[in-house]
């Protein structure tokens, strides 16, 4: 079905994911204090203290965060809210200089255009089986699941229009498609986090290596070498000590360098990644109440897209019950999306 090779598809998804995160970061700066989460993450005024407001009376954030401009506080721009007033003060509440915000807004607008014109978005929108439309329908079905993008823009320059809400929600879902492809095709890109996510595992030395390393260590000890460093002042002693430490490590079954291999079922990788992303990006509610689980039917449809893109084989296909079971296994776990660290940085 696809006209792209897997390597080209990975390049497209990597670029889309990176651009999407850049867009969200610039949006956060440009509209700081104007972006409100739809989550029930709001506090009564007595819990947040004074509220920082601008000259027009617009709420900019709370003064209880360390990154608020305390050195420029002016009592005239504070307003005490009533006991019945609510305001969101999320962990991103930060006040940037106006020049920084203006620049960020320009970068955000440029990035938004790149995402809308991106070849991967075009691929998802135009594939003949309408997988994206089906996923969007499952995420917001009458009498069933309700899914909303967690971060929406307040009405600034018309950004609160229905068109904008639909657009930003769609881009977030397209990012989920991209994340699913990239996790399956290039888990090595996430080497720093993939072991904890059970996507990769460390390869221990072979029994052959361990056996000979132990023999070498024992032979050197018999010749008078010490496993524990004694004198490290001379360069030669430092080299000997390092060599003995490395031989001992191998004899104890440890690798001298971190070598990873893929681990587990790729279908589980995809479900984990989508579940983790949904916790960070979406407010989800079913007829049973709020949930942290992405629609299993929507995930199943994303799998269909992966099969059509030839990044997964149909022998890896799983059903709705298996998807739900995997999601349930993460209900009481703190999981972070691997694709939220696309540059594979150490934290």
Order of alpha helices (4+ residues) and beta strands (2+ residues): alpha-beta-beta-alpha-beta-beta-beta-beta-alpha-alpha-alpha-beta-beta-alpha-alpha-beta-alpha-alpha-beta-alpha-beta-beta-alpha-alpha
